[in-house]
Amino acid sequence: MLNLITQSLAVGSLNLDILEAAFELYLEAPQESHPVISLKTLSKRTGSSPLKCRNAIVEACKMGRFPNCSLST
């Protein structure tokens, strides 16, 4: 039960605008062994810094989102 609460709080702390745009890029990427998400493109779409975008994706990956993705600059 505590794990569920912790996970829901962690999801709430993530930037949903970044994650939605990242998911669009993830789906647009060729579905190779590791779809690539461009931090530069994501930053332009969201108006956030590339570092903030990277951190949001890394946190989401820790929770099982964006399986097998790679990040590019």
SERO-658353 format. One line per field, with one value per residue: residue in one letter; chain; x, y, z of N, C-alpha, C in turn. Coordinates in nm, 4 decimals, always signed. Last residue first. Layout:
<recs>
aa <- (A,...)
ch <- (A,...)
n_c1 <- (X,...)
n_c2 <- (Y,...)
n_c3 <- (Z,...)
ca_c1 <- (X,...)
ca_c2 <- (Y,...)
ca_c3 <- (Z,...)
c_c1 <- (X,...)
c_c2 <- (Y,...)
c_c3 <- (Z,...)
</recs>
This chain:
<recs>
aa <- (T,S,L,S,C,N,P,F,R,G,M,K,C,A,E,V,I,A,N,R,C,K,L,P,S,S,G,T,R,K,S,L,T,K,L,S,I,V,P,H,S,E,Q,P,A,E,L,Y,L,E,F,A,A,E,L,I,D,L,N,L,S,G,V,A,L,S,Q,T,I,L,N,L,M)
ch <- (A,A,A,A,A,A,A,A,A,A,A,A,A,A,A,A,A,A,A,A,A,A,A,A,A,A,A,A,A,A,A,A,A,A,A,A,A,A,A,A,A,A,A,A,A,A,A,A,A,A,A,A,A,A,A,A,A,A,A,A,A,A,A,A,A,A,A,A,A,A,A,A,A)
n_c1 <- (+2.0663,+1.8606,+1.7895,+1.5963,+1.3815,+1.2770,+0.9661,+0.8230,+0.7949,+0.8881,+0.9890,+1.2184,+1.1093,+1.0409,+1.2975,+1.3826,+1.2029,+1.2750,+1.5427,+1.5099,+1.3742,+1.5679,+1.7639,+1.6441,+1.3762,+1.0621,+0.9016,+0.8055,+0.9344,+1.2045,+1.2478,+1.2141,+1.4342,+1.6393,+1.6019,+1.4453,+1.4338,+1.4367,+1.3808,+1.5624,+1.5103,+1.2674,+1.0393,+1.1122,+0.8982,+0.6419,+0.6348,+0.8121,+0.6769,+0.4601,+0.5998,+0.6892,+0.4463,+0.3828,+0.6004,+0.5686,+0.3220,+0.3728,+0.6397,+0.5866,+0.4465,+0.2694,+0.4411,+0.4931,+0.2436,+0.2208,+0.4323,+0.3458,+0.1130,+0.2252,+0.3831,+0.1905,+0.0824)
n_c2 <- (+1.4498,+1.1656,+0.8672,+0.5710,+0.3252,+0.0953,+0.2405,+0.4677,+0.3735,+0.2734,+0.4509,+0.5300,+0.6819,+0.9129,+1.0091,+1.0560,+1.2564,+1.4631,+1.5064,+1.6011,+1.8412,+1.9785,+1.9949,+2.1543,+2.3532,+2.4028,+2.4247,+2.2059,+2.1976,+2.2326,+1.9993,+1.8067,+1.8653,+1.8077,+1.5417,+1.3006,+0.9660,+0.6664,+0.3234,+0.0553,-0.1166,+0.0864,+0.2419,+0.5782,+0.8034,+0.8633,+0.7803,+0.9660,+1.2036,+1.1572,+1.1440,+1.4065,+1.5370,+1.4233,+1.5078,+1.7857,+1.8033,+1.6911,+1.6571,+1.4845,+1.4585,+1.2528,+1.0355,+1.0371,+0.9709,+0.7104,+0.5847,+0.6066,+0.4509,+0.2011,+0.1539,+0.1261,-0.1190)
n_c3 <- (-2.7847,-2.7063,-2.5302,-2.5824,-2.4289,-2.3024,-2.2201,-2.0940,-1.7465,-1.5055,-1.3315,-1.4529,-1.6575,-1.5188,-1.4624,-1.7266,-1.8040,-1.6298,-1.7049,-1.9677,-1.9192,-1.7754,-1.9772,-2.1744,-2.0317,-2.2043,-2.4204,-2.5596,-2.8071,-2.7378,-2.5877,-2.7863,-2.9484,-2.7614,-2.7007,-2.8840,-2.8260,-3.0083,-2.9303,-2.9600,-3.1675,-3.3303,-3.4385,-3.4976,-3.3160,-3.2406,-2.9745,-2.8668,-2.9124,-2.7380,-2.4963,-2.4766,-2.4371,-2.1864,-2.0295,-2.0305,-1.9005,-1.6485,-1.4573,-1.1480,-0.9172,-0.9652,-0.9500,-0.6752,-0.5719,-0.6679,-0.5300,-0.2654,-0.2790,-0.3428,-0.1159,+0.0805,+0.0000)
ca_c1 <- (+2.0695,+1.9644,+1.7793,+1.7257,+1.4073,+1.3860,+1.0562,+0.9185,+0.7454,+0.8474,+0.8573,+1.2325,+1.1703,+0.9341,+1.2073,+1.4551,+1.2021,+1.1379,+1.5110,+1.5843,+1.3127,+1.4400,+1.7925,+1.6753,+1.5173,+1.1424,+0.9536,+0.7510,+0.7888,+1.1366,+1.2651,+1.1239,+1.2983,+1.6324,+1.5819,+1.5365,+1.3629,+1.5131,+1.3318,+1.5609,+1.5285,+1.3828,+1.0358,+1.1130,+1.0310,+0.6849,+0.5517,+0.8401,+0.8040,+0.4363,+0.5292,+0.7872,+0.5235,+0.2925,+0.5778,+0.6903,+0.3389,+0.2891,+0.5813,+0.6446,+0.5549,+0.2174,+0.3803,+0.6023,+0.3018,+0.1249,+0.4337,+0.4715,+0.1046,+0.1264,+0.4459,+0.2807,+0.0000)
ca_c2 <- (+1.5936,+1.2319,+1.0117,+0.6374,+0.4471,+0.0820,+0.1246,+0.4801,+0.4409,+0.1799,+0.3977,+0.4573,+0.5516,+0.8294,+0.9731,+0.9599,+1.1264,+1.4118,+1.4600,+1.4779,+1.7356,+1.9497,+1.9241,+2.0137,+2.3307,+2.3686,+2.5487,+2.2333,+2.1765,+2.3310,+2.1296,+1.8086,+1.8779,+1.9389,+1.6405,+1.4139,+1.0896,+0.7815,+0.4473,+0.1667,-0.1756,-0.0028,+0.1452,+0.4417,+0.7478,+0.9028,+0.7096,+0.8236,+1.1792,+1.1787,+1.0264,+1.2991,+1.5661,+1.4072,+1.3652,+1.7258,+1.8598,+1.6179,+1.7573,+1.4946,+1.5558,+1.3879,+1.0692,+1.0601,+1.1016,+0.8110,+0.5918,+0.6681,+0.5924,+0.2623,+0.1637,+0.2407,+0.0000)
ca_c3 <- (-2.7644,-2.7848,-2.5406,-2.5738,-2.5062,-2.4004,-2.2180,-2.2049,-1.8656,-1.6097,-1.2978,-1.3257,-1.6886,-1.5748,-1.3524,-1.6415,-1.8723,-1.6288,-1.5697,-1.9408,-2.0004,-1.7110,-1.8520,-2.2035,-2.0613,-2.0861,-2.3643,-2.4268,-2.7995,-2.8234,-2.5259,-2.6714,-3.0013,-2.8266,-2.5947,-2.8951,-2.7967,-2.9613,-2.9900,-2.8654,-3.0353,-3.3352,-3.3287,-3.5524,-3.3433,-3.3747,-3.0724,-2.8516,-2.9809,-2.8809,-2.5430,-2.4904,-2.5588,-2.3005,-2.0520,-2.0861,-2.0355,-1.7435,-1.5455,-1.2809,-0.9164,-0.9526,-1.0785,-0.7690,-0.5415,-0.7132,-0.6756,-0.3067,-0.2424,-0.4319,-0.2472,+0.0867,+0.0000)
c_c1 <- (+2.0418,+1.9574,+1.8923,+1.7009,+1.5493,+1.4136,+1.1553,+1.0166,+0.8575,+0.7898,+0.8024,+1.1003,+1.1866,+0.9868,+1.0949,+1.3675,+1.2721,+1.1311,+1.3703,+1.5466,+1.3783,+1.3666,+1.6635,+1.7036,+1.5407,+1.2871,+1.0342,+0.7951,+0.7298,+0.9853,+1.1938,+1.1293,+1.1971,+1.4904,+1.5695,+1.5049,+1.4662,+1.4208,+1.4026,+1.5120,+1.5238,+1.3944,+1.1453,+1.1244,+1.0188,+0.8175,+0.5920,+0.7618,+0.8407,+0.5637,+0.4976,+0.7215,+0.6264,+0.3659,+0.4839,+0.6652,+0.4598,+0.2995,+0.5036,+0.5712,+0.6201,+0.3243,+0.3286,+0.5480,+0.4134,+0.1749,+0.3372,+0.4762,+0.2305,+0.1156,+0.3531,+0.3482,+0.0868)
c_c2 <- (+1.6686,+1.3811,+1.0656,+0.7862,+0.4948,+0.2073,+0.1272,+0.3628,+0.4508,+0.2428,+0.3083,+0.3930,+0.4668,+0.6898,+0.8822,+0.9152,+1.0201,+1.2737,+1.4019,+1.4205,+1.6017,+1.8380,+1.8868,+1.9321,+2.1829,+2.3465,+2.5266,+2.3676,+2.2209,+2.3195,+2.2385,+1.9444,+1.8883,+1.9637,+1.7810,+1.5163,+1.2017,+0.9018,+0.5681,+0.2932,-0.0680,-0.0676,+0.0396,+0.3416,+0.6106,+0.8386,+0.7415,+0.7436,+1.0313,+1.1515,+1.0376,+1.1722,+1.4565,+1.4310,+1.3393,+1.5798,+1.7983,+1.6727,+1.6861,+1.5998,+1.5713,+1.4939,+1.2121,+1.0987,+1.1350,+0.9514,+0.6984,+0.6859,+0.6655,+0.4123,+0.2327,+0.2622,+0.1254)
c_c3 <- (-2.8914,-2.7587,-2.6263,-2.5877,-2.4841,-2.4807,-2.3336,-2.2078,-1.9692,-1.7349,-1.4088,-1.2838,-1.5628,-1.6079,-1.4014,-1.5252,-1.7881,-1.6930,-1.5611,-1.8053,-1.9723,-1.7859,-1.7793,-2.0763,-2.0937,-2.1278,-2.2373,-2.3688,-2.6670,-2.8114,-2.6057,-2.6010,-2.8880,-2.8792,-2.6524,-2.7873,-2.7991,-2.9424,-2.9267,-2.9353,-2.9264,-3.1975,-3.3468,-3.4375,-3.4071,-3.4139,-3.2163,-2.9552,-2.9777,-2.9614,-2.6917,-2.5428,-2.5830,-2.4315,-2.1694,-2.1198,-2.1043,-1.8850,-1.6559,-1.3629,-1.0525,-0.9568,-1.0758,-0.9053,-0.6389,-0.6833,-0.7271,-0.4578,-0.2885,-0.4055,-0.3467,-0.0477,+0.0000)
</recs>
